[in-house]
């Protein structure tokens, strides 16, 4: 764009100089040409300064997870537990609920957990998309452990697993109807097929107290 503007100005300068030369080939014409040259040079300088000053700094999109503490038609504040973030709500912002349906800004309330997709320009951060979320579903709480079965309860569906990388630790693993138990060859097993001393890979979630619900158990021997 800058090169285009300069090309137009230089072309205009050349045309005016040629006209001046054709009309008054005297010392007076030379003075006029010099003045014209200085005028055009000043115009070019002013245009370059105008272009250089008209810059908008745009930063990449970022996502922020937090709880709404304040919201209005134009601004939003969320608490991410470590910091308060403020946003200017973009004129073309979209809003989505837990069911992934579009909603209105008036449907958003203080206390809701949201994911804010933003775009920064200069010193302002604009909220481009605000999604209502369930924080528990965003946290990856799955754990994978390789170890040996140290004990199996005869009255409950609980086994004790000793991790290979930490033999001083005992994990109480809870098995239920949703737990998938298979061999390394994908043969389906029952809880009663598991044996003490057996090496397994256990995929489990964070549980209450010291018992961890098992999602999947794979026997290795």
N, C-alpha and C positions, 0 to 999 in steps of 0.2 A: 504493500500500500504506500509506503514511504517513497519507494522508487518511482511509482506511478505519479505521485504528486510532484516529485522533483522533475520528472520528464515533462510534465505539463508546463511547469514554471519556466524551465530552460527553453522549451519550444516557444513559449510566449515571448521570452527575452530575445530570442534569435529573430523572431518575426518583427518585433518592434525596432531592433537595431537595424535590420535590413531596410525597414521603411524610413527610418531617420536618415540613413546613408543615402537613400535614393532621393530624398526631398531636399536636404541641405548639406551638400558636400563641402562645408566650410568649417572654420575653427569653432563657430557657434554650435554646429551640429555635433562636433566632437565633444563639447562640454555637455550637451544634452544627453549624448550617448553615455557618458561617464555617470551622469546623475541617474540615468535610467538603470545602468548596471548596479549602482549602489542601492537603488530602491528595490530591485528584484532580489539582490543578495540579502537585504534585510527581511524581505518577505519570506524567503526560503528559510532563513534562520528562525523567524518567528514560528513558521509552520512546523519545523523540526522540534522546537521546544514544546509546542502544543501537543504533538504526537507523543513525545517522550514522557510528558506529564500525564497523559491519558492512559494509564496502565492500571488494570485491575488484577490484583494478585489472587489467583484461584488455587486453592489447595485440594488435594484428593479427598474423596468421600471417606468418612469415618463413621463407625457405629458405636453408639454408647448405650449401655444397659443400666437402667436405674428405675427409681420410683418417683412418680410425679409429685412434686411438692407445691408447685404453682403452675397455673395455666390460664392463659387469656386468649383472645382472638389473634394476638400477634406474637406472644412470647410464651416460652416454656422453660421450666426449671425441673431438673431431676436430681435425685440423690443416688449416687452410685456406691454409697457406703464409705467411700474414701474421699469423695470430692463432690461438690455441687456444680453442675453444668447448666449454663444458660444458653438458650437458642432463640433466634428470631424465626418464627414460623413462616416458611416460604409461601408466597401467594399461590403456588401450584402444588403445595404439599398434599400428600394423600395419607389417609388414616385407615388402619386395618385392625379388626378385632381378633379374638382368639380363634375364631372359626375361619379366619382368612378372608372375611368379607369386608368390603369397604364400608366405612362408617363416617359420621360427621365429627368435626372437632368438638362439638357440643357433647358427644358421647364419651369423651375422655374426662376422667375425674382424678382429683387428688387422691393419692394412695395406690393408683394402678401401677403395675410394673410394665415398663415399655422398653422397646428397642428403638432408638432414634438413629436414623440414617441421615447424616448431615453433609453439608458442603460449605467450606469456609471461603469467604471473599474478603480480602483485606483483614480487618479486625473483627468482622462479624461471622458468626457461625449460624447457618440456616438449617432448620429442620426440614428435610425434604420428604421424609416418610416416617411416620410414627406407628409402630406395631405393638399392640397389646400382647404381652407374653406371659407364660407361666415359667418363672425362673427355675423351678425344679426340673423342667424338661430341657432346659438349656445347659444344665450342668452335667458333664460326663462323669457319672459316679460308678462306672464299671471298673472292676479290678480283675486282673488275670494273674493267677499264681500257679506255679508248678511245685508239686510237693508229694508227700506220702501220707496216706491215711494212717493216723496213729491210733484211732479208736472209732468204733461205730456204736451208737446207742441202740439198745434192743427194745426200748420203749418209745422212743421218739425218732423222727427222721432227721437226726443230727449226727454229723461225723466231725471228728477232730482232724484237722489238716496241719501238717508241719511243713512250712515252706522250705524249699531246697536252699534258697539264698539267705534264710534266717532260721536256723534250726532251734533257736531259743524261743521262737514264737509259736503259739498254738492258736489256730483259727477254728472257731466253731461254725461250721457250715450247715445251714438249714436247707433241707430239700423238701419241696412240695410238689403238687401236681403240675406246676408250670415248669419245673426244672427238667431240662433235656439231659438225659444220661446216655452216652454212646461210647462205642469203642473207637479206636483210631481209624477203623475201617467203616465207620458210620453204622455199625450194628446197634440197634436200640437195646438198652439195658434197663433193668429195674433197680430200685434202691437196694433191694435184697441181694443183687448180684455183686455189689461192691464188697471188698474184703480189706481187712486190716493189713497194712504193709503195702498196699497197692499204690503204684505211682499214678497220679492223675494231674490233669490240667483243670483248674476250676475257675470259671468266670462267675463273679458274684458282685452284688451291689453293697453299698454301705448300709448297714442295718442298725437297729437299736441295741443298746447295751453292747454285748460282745458277740452277738450272733449275726452272721451274715447270710442273707438269702442267696442261694445258688441259682444262677440262670442256666448254666450249662456245665456239665462234668464230662470230661473225656478221659477214658482209661487208656493208659499207655502200656500195660502188661497184664 
